[in-house]
Amino acid sequence: MPAALEVTDLTVNYGSVRALRGVGLRVEEGQIVCVLGSNGAGKSSLLMAVAGAIPAAGGTVMLGGEPVLGKRPEQLARSGVALVPERRRIFAGLTVEENLRLAGLIHGRSRAAAEIERVMGRFPILAERRHGAAGQLSGGEQQQLAIARALVANPRLLLVDEPSLGLAQLITDAVFEQIAELRGSGVSVLLVEQQVSRAVAISDRAYVLKNGEIELAGEASSDFGRESLAEAYLGIGKGQA
């Protein structure tokens, strides 16, 4: 069976600066895979390239066995790729429901309404505040809205960029629990995150990016995934990750 996502030898340049160099990774159907690394390692560039938001200089991206590199973001969205961007990027002046309706434009009106109600069931706080301005939500609620907005498209592959950014610990835990609950729902997840322990705890496999290259990779459930990844690259000793 083809992987949900298979990236091979992916290279991304920003002018003369090479952001990604020969990156390869694999996300199996129904898996959560995390990509770890410090700021500037190339994590967001990886997600943006997979989502079609920035061009790649080389390599291949396969979605369910089909090549998709070079497709526009709207084409990839229709193919089942949804991106939850860094810093949420919700429409603060619109209501919660209006944010979700915009995401539902990929479907016809009747299906969009059904998808919105399905997603509201997963995020009860959004259902309670559906007619309130998105900008009035807390940071954690806005992150939930960003994830819900992506899920309205009913994606096969969800790309999540730094969901913990700017959130308190308790709220971060809740957001990661919601991401973990996607396992088994038919959605595969590629998660970019700096918080090692939280990301690895919900993931099946982990990769570390360093200077635009894959430095380490391993099963997240193993000692290698939980400790060696953090110790070898991020400088976190055992018991601290």
TORBAFI-42507 format. One record per residue (C-alpha): x, y, z; residue in one letter. Coordinates in steps of 0.1 Angstrom, whole numbers, padded with zeros to 4 digits, always signed. Layout:
<recs>
XYZA...
</recs>
This chain:
<recs>
+0000+0000+0000M+0014+0034-0009P+0023+0058+0019A+0000+0087+0027A+0030+0109+0021L+0064+0101+0007E+0090+0128+0002V+0122+0120-0015T+0153+0141-0021D+0134+0174-0016L+0154+0206-0021T+0141+0241-0015V+0160+0273-0022N+0153+0309-0013Y+0175+0327-0038G+0210+0316-0031S+0201+0301+0003V+0193+0264+0003R+0166+0258+0029A+0162+0221+0024L+0188+0197+0010R+0178+0162-0002G+0151+0157+0025V+0132+0124+0026G+0105+0112+0049L+0075+0090+0049R+0041+0091+0066V+0020+0059+0065E-0017+0060+0064E-0032+0069+0097G+0002+0078+0113Q+0013+0110+0131I+0048+0118+0122V+0067+0148+0138C+0095+0168+0124V+0117+0184+0151L+0144+0211+0150G+0154+0245+0160S+0143+0278+0144N+0158+0280+0109G+0162+0243+0105A+0138+0242+0075G+0107+0227+0092K+0082+0253+0079S+0098+0252+0045S+0092+0215+0044L+0055+0219+0052L+0051+0248+0028M+0067+0228-0001A+0045+0198+0006V+0015+0221+0006A+0025+0237-0027G+0029+0271-0011A+0065+0274-0021I+0083+0259-0051P+0108+0231-0048A+0141+0230-0067A+0141+0192-0069G+0129+0160-0055G+0095+0142-0054T+0064+0144-0032V+0040+0115-0035M+0005+0116-0020L-0011+0082-0018G+0014+0071-0045G+0006+0099-0068E+0032+0126-0077P+0020+0161-0066V+0051+0182-0066L+0045+0214-0086G+0007+0214-0081K-0008+0246-0068R-0021+0248-0032P-0058+0247-0043E-0051+0216-0064Q-0034+0199-0035L-0063+0209-0012A-0087+0192-0036R-0063+0162-0035S-0067+0160+0003G-0039+0181+0017V-0047+0207+0044A-0023+0231+0062L-0026+0245+0097V-0001+0274+0094P+0022+0287+0120E+0005+0315+0141R-0029+0302+0131R-0037+0330+0106R-0074+0329+0112I-0097+0357+0100F-0101+0376+0133A-0129+0399+0120G-0151+0370+0109L-0171+0347+0132T-0160+0312+0140V-0186+0298+0116E-0176+0322+0088E-0140+0311+0091N-0152+0275+0087L-0175+0284+0058R-0145+0298+0039L-0127+0265+0043A-0158+0247+0032G-0158+0264-0002L-0138+0235-0015I-0171+0215-0012H-0205+0223-0025G-0228+0242-0001R-0247+0213+0013S-0216+0192+0019R-0198+0221+0034A-0226+0226+0059A-0224+0189+0069A-0186+0190+0072E-0188+0221+0094I-0212+0204+0117E-0190+0173+0118R-0160+0194+0128V-0180+0214+0154M-0188+0181+0171G-0151+0175+0175R-0145+0210+0190F-0174+0218+0213P-0160+0252+0224I-0162+0263+0188L-0198+0252+0185A-0206+0272+0216E-0189+0303+0201R-0198+0298+0164R-0214+0333+0161H-0187+0351+0180G-0158+0369+0164A-0128+0346+0159A-0105+0374+0172G-0122+0372+0206Q-0111+0336+0211L-0083+0328+0234S-0050+0316+0218G-0058+0280+0224G-0093+0284+0210E-0078+0301+0179Q-0055+0271+0175Q-0085+0248+0177Q-0102+0269+0151L-0072+0267+0128A-0072+0229+0131I-0110+0228+0126A-0107+0250+0095R-0083+0225+0080A-0104+0195+0089L-0135+0210+0072V-0118+0202+0039A-0119+0165+0050N-0082+0160+0043P-0063+0128+0038R-0031+0145+0050L-0030+0173+0077L+0001+0195+0079L+0004+0212+0113V+0030+0239+0119D+0041+0247+0155E+0007+0243+0172P+0022+0251+0206S+0035+0285+0196L+0024+0311+0221G+0002+0288+0242L+0004+0281+0279A+0013+0246+0289Q-0021+0234+0299L-0036+0247+0266I-0008+0231+0246T-0015+0198+0262D-0052+0200+0252A-0043+0209+0216V-0019+0180+0213F-0046+0157+0227E-0069+0168+0200Q-0042+0162+0173I-0036+0127+0188A-0073+0119+0186E-0071+0122+0148L-0052+0089+0147R-0076+0063+0135G-0100+0089+0119S-0086+0084+0084G-0064+0115+0086V-0026+0112+0085S-0006+0140+0102V+0028+0156+0095L+0035+0177+0126L+0063+0203+0129V+0071+0213+0164E+0099+0225+0187Q+0086+0210+0219Q+0102+0175+0217V+0084+0157+0245S+0048+0167+0235R+0054+0160+0198A+0071+0127+0203V+0045+0115+0228A+0017+0116+0202I+0038+0105+0171S+0045+0072+0155D+0078+0083+0140R+0101+0113+0144A+0126+0131+0122Y+0151+0158+0132V+0160+0185+0107L+0193+0203+0111K+0205+0230+0086N+0179+0218+0061G+0189+0181+0062E+0175+0151+0080I+0199+0145+0109E+0182+0116+0127L+0150+0096+0123A+0134+0069+0144G+0103+0053+0158E+0088+0077+0183A+0078+0049+0207S+0113+0037+0211S+0140+0049+0235D+0158+0063+0204F+0127+0083+0195G+0121+0097+0230R+0156+0104+0242E+0183+0100+0216S+0166+0124+0191L+0165+0151+0218A+0199+0143+0232E+0218+0141+0199A+0206+0172+0183Y+0186+0195+0206L+0211+0191+0235G+0185+0178+0260I+0198+0151+0283G+0180+0119+0292K+0150+0125+0314G+0146+0161+0302Q+0130+0155+0268A
</recs>
